[in-house]
């Protein structure tokens, strides 16, 4: 078992530190350690304490108050090491990484802070932190559109047969949003069958193109249209009473 530790030395070669700067750094560090604690699935993500203070410049160790296994120690050290190199990690929430870079922005323009993480046997690994760390860091850019195979469920709101390609708008059941569904001529009969009955629910399968910026479906290239089976009151009553003992 080990302790998670991050040692920081600020204002190297100077005496003391402005309280306003110390306040900003402490606040941004507190937020970062709490978010990192959540990403690491720590039992108490906010249980961090400051220990081992030094009075030349300003140095201290931020330490998790409870012992952890070697797996969490490795994840902690890897995360700090990658962030110190300006890298966003897929294993961390983007907000956690951004909070680390907010910490870097509290430093003076030309200041380089020393940081250290510690292995299971106590061996330190030295890192550096500066405003340049935040400037070089780039959030991972998602492609504007993402494709996947799947299905959406809803009712057909409107059909545009004269369009090229033809399409219909589906009112999605789960969100109430209108989803543009591009269909092939072979699907025309299935579309007509669906609109014969008011509020007929259909399952539309195909290639779903998602707008990653808007976090919504841009359109669906339809490969199959299935009509959902309809149920009336008698079907519901039979289902409710089916589990009752005689």
Order of alpha helices (4+ residues) and beta strands (2+ residues): beta-alpha-beta-beta-alpha-alpha-beta-beta-alpha-beta-beta-beta-alpha-beta-beta-alpha
